[in-house]
Amino acid sequence: MAAEEKKHQKHSALARPAYGRFHRNEWAIVGAPCSDIKQLAYGIIDRLSGKYRLAYVDADHTGSDAEANSRRNPKSAMGHGATLEYTDKIHYHRFDLEAKLDTHQYRQYFNEQDAVLVNGNHFEAERQIVVIDPKKEESLKRKLARLTNVHLILLAEDIKEVFPWLREALESFGNIPQMKLRDVAGVSILLEKELSLAKPPLYGLVLAGGQSQRMGLDKGLIEYYGMPQRDYMAKLLTSYCTETFISCRPDQVEEIKNPLPDTFTGLGPFGAIASAFRQKPDAAWLVIACDLPLLDADTISQLIGFRNISKVATAFNSPVNEFPEPLIAIWEPRSYPILLQFLTQGYSCPRKVLINSNVELLNATKPQALRNVNSPEEMEDVKALINQLP
């Protein structure tokens, strides 16, 4: 009985995204006065914001009495007892919120950023940039336990070496790069290199779990090129993706090579995409429907070539209705919580997610490649086209 109880797991074991406190890519700058940290962070943002979406996390040093007075400001809703006030500032949005936040809420708010810079005097982050400044040595000693993943050491003005106690405390100290604090350009180049290396791997997902009601037979088993279409599409993605899976219903698992069964059942393609992220939440997913027999390598190459990892997804405009085409698209890891947010609001349409999100939209060089086949008549037309191909 005791052994059985030990094996019992109360909650399902889920693959957790590789988040830090705020984001997957975050650096706490620690060991310098707050003014120097802010100056460095702003300098990095100046240099990288043209390519990346960056956020900065800090604390306000306003005294508690002054802060209390500001909350009683009769010109604001907060001053009258509101706990949330939203203001559209035309060029940006401002939320004033009175609540206790922790890492679970932070990750939601920072989801659509590419990286987060953090004032390490006030907050922790998964990676650290340590500044060697005698004025903050004692403060840095008190934060030694936070220095778990130091990626860079910066020497303040006229400082030539790292504190001996810190050198001894840091594992692999000799492999940590060192720069001058004033070398903002060099620091920016290093962080940009780390961001480029953090590009999510691309996995393939062939959607083959539909009921094919209009077709009258399983669309994944139709042979346009001498093999079942679902296998042909998976083969087509092989050279582009780290690994390719075929999305399917649980009852199809035994008959499919490399299956990824739906765990969000009854939701169609939406559930298939969410199921893929549930298995590998840190991957980007190149999703293609199996009913696209004219899809070719050139069209896939165009999609991957214009992939924008800073967006929720990269997709084609449909040549039929000009709406984003969700079933020949690259869905980035940041899209997973967005998909779930739409689901909680009663929406299970992946196209609606793309329409209402920050996505990279392309016009296909070969619009015919996006043609889907849903009926026997359409199937015969496309087979005739394929037979005419050289």
Secondary structure, DSSP 8 states (H G I E B T S, - for coil): -HHHHHH--SS---------SS-SSEEEEESS-HHHHHHHHHHHHHHHTTTS-EEEE------HHHHHHHHT-TTSSGGGT-SEEEEE-SSSEEEEE-S---HHHHHHHTTT-SEEEEETTT---SEEEEEE-GGGHHHHHHTGGG-SSEEEEEE-TT--S--HHHHHHSTTGGGS-EEETT-HHHHHHHHHHHHHHT---EEEEEE-----TTTSS-GGG-BSSSSBHHHHHHHHHTTTSS-EEEEE-GGGGGGSSSEEE-SSTTSHHHHHHHHHHHH-TTSEEEEEETT-TT--HHHHHHHHHT--TTSSEEEEE-TTTSSEEEEEEEE-TTHHHHHHHHHHTT---HHHHHHTS--EEE--SSGGGG----SHHHHHHHHHHHHH--
